Each structure stands twice: as C-alpha cells, then as structure tokens.
C-alpha cells in the first residue's frame, strides 16, 4: 500500500490543512485577546458562556489526544482491554455531575483552591493546591505532546529509518512537541480563558465531525455490520477470539505465578479507580465550571458534555477495531510502537481503499487536523489551569498575601505559562514511547489522589481543617508520584521510561490509584483529627455559598 503522506502531493495536502487549522485557532486567540481586559475575563472568560457552549468546551477539553489517538491505538493493539479507557473516562462524569459541578461553581471564583481554602488558613492550603495543580497538569501535558510528536511524524510521512528535510522520525517527533509547546504558550498568553474556550468549541465540532465521518466510512466497508468488523479485527490481530475478550493487557492470569496474577488483577482495579475518580479532580476541568453565569448552567453544561463525550467514546470502538482490521497490528506498530497513530493511519487506508491515494491524503489530512486541534485545545486548557493557579493562588495569595492588582496577576500568569510550557516540552521528549491514554491514566490517578478527597471533605465535613487539607493534598500527591517513579512505568521493562537497562522499580502496579487514593483520604482524616483548629461558622457560610451561590462572584478570601 502506498502511504499518502509519503507522496509529495499527500504531504502538501496534509501540511496545508494542518497549517489552516493552526491559523484559524491563532486568529480566534488574537480576536479573544482584544476582549480580555480583567482577571475575570482571563481566568473564567467573564462567566459569560452559555451551558451548551461550556458543555462543548468541556467535551473538547476531555476528548484529547488520549481519547482520539491513545484509545483508538489501545483498542487496535489490545482489543477489548483498550475499550476499558472509554468506559472509565465516561463513567467518571457521574461523579463530577452529582458531587462537584454545582457546589464548585457556587463556592469558588477562579481555581479549585478558592473552595478548598475558603475556611482554612489561606497560605499553606493554596500552596499545596498550586503544587498539585501544576503536577497533574504536567502529567496530562506529557500525554498531549507525545501524541503531537507522533502525529507530526505521520503527517510528514516519516517512519523509522527514513528522513524528510534532514529529519528522521525521532527528530520530527521532537519538532512536533516543540511546535505544540510554543502554540500552547501563545494561546494562553494572548487569549486567556475566552480564547481557549472558543478554540475548544471549534475543536469539538471538528473532532466530532472527523470521528463520525471516519466511523461511517469504516462501517460502510463492512456493510454497516459491526459483527463482521470485529470478527475481521480479531482475525487480523492474530489473537483470534481472545482479542474480543478481557485479559490481553489487564488482569492477565500468569500460569504458575499466582503472585504476579494477583498484581495484574489489582492493577486493573487500580486503573478503574483512577479513571472513575480522576475527572472530578482534574484542575483544567474544574475551572470550566467557573465560566458559566450560575450553578444551573454548570450542571446543564455537564449534561451537554456527557452527551458529546458518550457519543465520541462509542465511535472510538469503531475506530479502534477498524484500525486493527484495515491497517493491521504490524503497520500500526511500525509507525508508532504505542499505537498513537492508529486513527490517522485508518483514515489514510480507508481513503485509499475507497478512492485511491488522493482521497487517502485528504482523509489523513482532515483526521490529523482534527487530532491536532484536540491536542492544541487541551494543552491550552491545561496550561491555563496551572498558570492561573500559580498566579492567583501562589503568587497572589501566598507571596503577595492578597495585595496584587488584576493586571499584575495576569502578567504573572502569562510568565508562568511560558515556564510550564518549557518544562512540559523537556519532559515530553523522554516520554515518546508511552501510549498517551496510559499517560493520561497516570494524571487521573494523581488528580484523584491529591485533589478529590480534599475537595469533597472541604465541601461536606464540618470538622475538616487546614492540617487535614494540607496532609490530604501532599499525602496523595507524594504517594501517587512516588509510586509511579518506583513502578514499571519508569524502569525495569522494555516499554518503561528508562528502558529495561535501568531497574529500580519495587512497586508492582503500573497505576498507583489503589494505594494513593485511600492513603490521601487517611492522611486528610488523621491531619484533621490531630489538629484543634475548628471553624464551624466558616463551614456554615461555605454551605450557604455552595447551595445558593451567594457571594460567589465577589472577592474570595485572601
């Protein structure tokens, strides 16, 4: 098969559409920058977005490279087990809808720390929240930028052992990571929340159109018979019927090794916990609830997001099994060992099958542009969340003790965006061989550990205090990151960050959620019980604010 991206005409089409997507999003960002005048505009878009607009933006934030590239790749290479991510990511929204959305919108102003620190001592709690936000955001950024690197190599038609304009595949991936880093800094620095939200709304439309179109074309090749598609995928995988059953990757039973079998099953439970509980602790998702005018709009926007996201994740089933059946395991792995380019490769193969190399190039360009838009909007949201927390929580409330001006905070946020972008670019270069959906699962585990227990206890436990909040955040953050560092993710295996040649792994699970989430809760409870601090009146005021929204748009406690 002739790869469309490898022909001069194919490269021209794909690169042109890619540049048009970048130009369109930059135009929107510049347009929004002229309407960003205050801190409320920069942090929360002036609280002027409607429920459906915010729902589209939330869905766009969530349907990242992990969803479009990573999950499709996981299903294509691992079958049934890859679809676990789609189910987990979708179910997680029930936690956000039922426990978080309305109360957070009413209680806070710009960041998660506004809620957690409301009845606490401001400086220690906001410091901890800022560190947690930055850590979660950087892990999530790694996933998006690794996906961008793989996508750039595919767009240029570069595979292992080949070059284009003097670049081999690895160099092209690094260039892609740097380009995304520069763009995300530009989006946040210029457009703030207004620019980021409009980019996300546009991206949601493009991504859903691309995913729906490709799914319909794949199904049309099989007469819209999903059973025939899945049967063909199972046959092409070389695994047969087992490709459609659980146990390819997670919960694998190892003959003669009951201990390893136990670890494998516990790792599956740990991953499930992280996926289901992580969404409600993701900083870039939480700040989206502040962009609507009231709590009702926040709840309605989540309903819009669930509909959009649910539809999209059903489509990933077709995309993943379509990639397995049409492209094949070997071709996917040859382009990217983690499977991150399965969806664009499927678009190319389907186009060639239906209309030749020209149509293949056009479909590849359209799907790659949709995937790149997904990456750009998500990294912008993540960078905005972390830079806002640094500027508003750490600089404004901790260093300057609430004595900053809005202009000063916005300037610091823009500088912070540059710093976070540079760190993300540097770390992403070393994480290129990891699947992006897997990287996001780690970010979910850290968010569920460091943020969710403390946030829920702040809203619902009258006795909760500063010591408990700080202990909960740091306990979850340190345990989650520490366990990941000493897990097979970082060392000891061929697929780990440092490869098999370096081995200091002693924690047997790849996802730390099973240990770090309960540990965070225990730390929060112990910290609270060991402190004599109480603020019953503060809890009463927080309850009134959370249930009614009274005072939510005014100055927060500094």
C-alpha positions, -999 to 999 in steps of 0.1 A, spaced: 0 0 0 13 35 -9 11 58 21 -5 90 11 17 110 34 48 97 17 39 113 -17 47 149 -24 10 156 -32 0 139 0 24 158 21 12 191 5 -24 184 13 -18 173 49 6 201 57 -17 227 42 -48 216 62 -27 214 93 -15 250 88 -50 262 81 -61 247 114 -33 264 133 -40 297 115 -77 295 124 -71 289 161 -45 316 162 -70 341 147 -96 332 173 -70 336 200 -60 371 188 -97 381 185 -103 369 221 -72 387 234 -88 421 224 -117 412 247 -97 401 277 -94 431 299 -99 419 335 -88 389 357 -124 376 354 -120 376 316 -86 359 318 -94 332 344 -131 325 337 -140 341 304 -161 367 321 -185 340 333 -204 347 301 -205 313 283 -238 295 280 -244 260 291 -241 244 257 -210 265 249 -194 254 281 -205 218 275 -188 218 241 -157 233 257 -157 207 285 -161 179 260 -133 194 239 -110 196 269 -118 160 277 -117 145 242 -80 150 240 -52 132 222 -56 104 248 -92 98 235 -87 102 198 -52 88 194 -45 68 225 -77 49 230 -80 41 193 -45 28 194 -51 8 226 -82 -9 211 -63 -16 178 -34 -32 196 -51 -47 227 -87 -53 217 -113 -54 244 -90 -42 272 -84 -9 253 -121 -1 254 -118 0 292 -104 35 290 -135 47 271 -159 33 297 -138 46 326 -135 81 312 -173 83 305 -185 69 339 -162 94 357 -185 122 347 -212 109 370 -190 118 400 -184 153 386 -221 158 379 -235 145 411 -209 157 437 -189 186 422 -203 208 394 -229 229 411 -212 232 445 -179 241 430 -194 268 407 -212 284 437 -183 281 462 -153 293 442 -142 321 419 -113 311 397 -95 280 409 -100 248 429 -81 263 458 -108 290 462 -131 263 475 -106 242 495 -91 272 513 -123 290 520 -125 282 557 -88 273 561 -56 292 566 -50 305 531 -13 303 526 -5 266 533 -36 253 516 -32 275 484 5 265 482 -4 228 483 -32 232 458 -9 251 434 17 224 435 -9 197 430 -25 216 400 9 220 383 19 183 388 -14 170 375 -13 194 345 23 185 336 15 147 336 -15 154 314 5 177 291 30 149 286 3 128 270 -9 155 246 26 165 235 37 129 230 6 125 208 16 156 189 51 143 182 38 110 168 12 129 147 38 152 131 60 123 121 30 107 104 20 139 87 54 142 72 54 105 62 85 97 82 89 62 95 119 45 113 150 46 90 136 74 68 141 111 67 123 143 55 141 176 52 170 161 70 148 149 99 144 113 110 113 101 128 126 108 163 137 144 153 103 150 137 86 140 169 107 164 190 100 192 165 62 184 168 65 186 206 83 220 205 57 234 180 28 224 202 46 239 233 51 272 215 15 273 203 0 265 237 20 292 254 7 316 227 -29 306 232 -28 311 270 -7 342 270 -29 360 244 -64 347 248 -68 335 284 -100 316 291 -120 334 264 -96 325 236 -91 290 250 -128 283 252 -136 294 217 -107 273 203 -122 244 223 -157 249 209 -144 250 173 -122 219 180 -152 199 194 -171 204 162 -141 195 140 -132 164 161 -167 151 163 -171 156 125 -139 138 119 -146 109 142 -182 104 129 -171 106 92 -143 81 97 -165 57 117 -192 58 89 -166 51 62 -151 22 82 -186 7 88 -195 12 51 -166 -10 41 -183 -38 62 -219 -31 51 -225 -14 84 -221 -49 101 -203 -43 133 -201 -80 140 -182 -85 107 -158 -57 115 -150 -71 149 -146 -106 136 -122 -93 109 -103 -73 136 -99 -104 157 -86 -124 128 -62 -97 117 -48 -94 153 -35 -129 153 -52 -134 187 -84 -148 174 -115 -147 197 -94 -137 227 -88 -103 211 -125 -95 218 -123 -107 254 -107 -92 286 -73 -103 296 -50 -92 268 -34 -65 289 -51 -61 323 -59 -88 348 -37 -113 329 -35 -147 346 1 -160 346 4 -197 347 25 -209 377 28 -174 392 -1 -166 414 16 -136 429 20 -119 395 -16 -128 387 -27 -111 418 -7 -79 410 -22 -79 375 -57 -81 388 -50 -54 414 -35 -32 387 -68 -34 368 -88 -23 399 -63 5 404 -67 17 369 -105 16 372 -104 37 404 -82 63 388 -103 66 357 -136 69 375 -125 92 403 -99 113 384 -121 135 363 -136 153 394 -101 162 405 -87 175 372 -78 212 375 -84 221 339 -119 205 341 -128 221 374 -120 257 363 -145 252 334 -174 254 359 -165 290 367 -171 301 331 -209 300 333 -232 325 350 -248 302 376 -249 267 391 -278 256 369 -258 264 338 -228 244 353 -250 214 358 -265 217 323 -231 221 307 -221 188 322 -251 172 307 -241 185 273 -206 173 278 -217 138 288 -238 135 256 -210 147 235 -183 125 252 -206 94 253 -212 96 216 -175 101 209 -164 71 230 -188 49 212 -171 60 180 -137 50 194 -149 14 194 -153 15 156 -121 34 151 -100 10 172 -114 -22 157 -114 -6 123 -77 1 127 -70 -34 137 -89 -49 108 -79 -25 80 -44 -13 89 -32 -42 110 -11 -46 141 23 -46 123 17 -14 103 4 5 133 34 -6 155 59 2 127 47 38 126 44 42 164 51 14 188 25 27 213 -3 28 187 -8 66 189 -12 70 151 -38 42 146 -67 66 138 -49 87 112 -35 56 96 -70 42 94 -82 73 77 -54 70 51 -61 33 45 -99 38 42 -94 67 18 -71 47 -4 -95 17 -4 -125 39 -14 -109 64 -38 -72 60 -43 -41 78 -30 -57 113 -34 -86 106 -12 -63 89 13 -43 121 15 -74 142 21 -88 120 48 -55 117 65 -51 155 65 -87 160 78 -83 135 107 -48 146 115 -60 182 116 -89 172 140 -64 153 162 -41 182 163 -69 206 171 -77 182 200 -42 184 213 -40 222 209 -72 229 228 -64 205 256 -28 217 262 -42 253 262 -67 244 289 -41 226 310 -16 254 307 -43 279 317 -53 259 348 -17 256 360 -6 291 352 -38 305 368 -32 286 400 4 298 401 -6 334 396 -39 335 416 -32 311 444 6 310 449 17 345 438 -14 365 446 -25 349 479 7 333 493 36 355 482 18 389 480 -8 380 506 -38 392 485 -23 426 477 -19 422 440 -37 440 412 -55 422 385 -30 433 359 -1 420 380 -18 386 384 -24 383 347 12 392 339 24 365 363 0 340 347 15 347 313 50 343 326 40 311 343 26 297 311 60 301 295 77 283 323 52 254 324 54 251 286 92 248 287 91 221 314 64 201 295 85 202 263 116 190 281 98 160 298 78 151 268 110 144 248 117 115 272 82 100 272 78 95 235 74 57 236 45 57 261 8 54 250 -9 87 255 -40 71 270 -18 53 295 -1 86 304 -34 103 310 -45 75 333 -15 84 355 -26 120 355 -61 108 366 -46 88 394 -26 118 407 -57 141 404 -79 115 422 -53 112 450 -42 147 456 -74 167 448 -106 148 450 -106 137 487 -96 171 500 -122 188 478 -150 166 489 -140 168 526 -139 206 523 -175 207 510 -190 181 532 -171 176 565 -177 203 592 -146 193 612 -122 195 583 -94 220 588 -61 233 574 -39 205 587 -62 179 571 -63 197 538 -26 201 536 -20 165 547 -45 152 522 -31 171 492 5 164 499 -2 128 510 -20 120 478 5 139 456 37 125 471 24 89 472 10 89 437 41 105 421 64 85 443 48 51 435 48 59 398 85 67 399 92 33 415 69 14 393 75 -5 360 63 27 342 97 43 348 122 15 349 127 -23 346 108 -31 313 113 -26 276 84 -2 275 94 18 306 106 54 305 143 44 311 141 10 294 150 -24 307 186 -15 312 177 6 343 157 -11 371 148 5 404 112 -5 404 98 -21 436 62 -11 434 44 -38 413 14 -18 400 16 5 369 -12 27 382 -9 39 419 -46 48 424 -54 17 445 -29 28 472 -26 66 468 -63 75 467 -71 58 501 -38 70 515 -47 106 507 -81 102 525 -64 87 555 -38 115 556 -66 141 554 -86 125 583 -55 120 605 -44 156 599 -78 169 608 -81 148 640 -47 157 652 -54 195 649 -75 215 673 -84 241 646 -122 244 640 -143 269 620 -179 259 624 -191 293 613 -169 291 582 -184 258 573 -219 272 576 -210 301 554 -195 277 528 -227 256 529 -248 286 522 -225 297 494 -223 262 479 -261 258 479 -272 293 468 -242 308 451 -244 339 473 -211 359 471 -195 335 446 -188 363 421 -173 386 447 -137 387 460 -125 354 476 -109 352 509 -73 363 508 
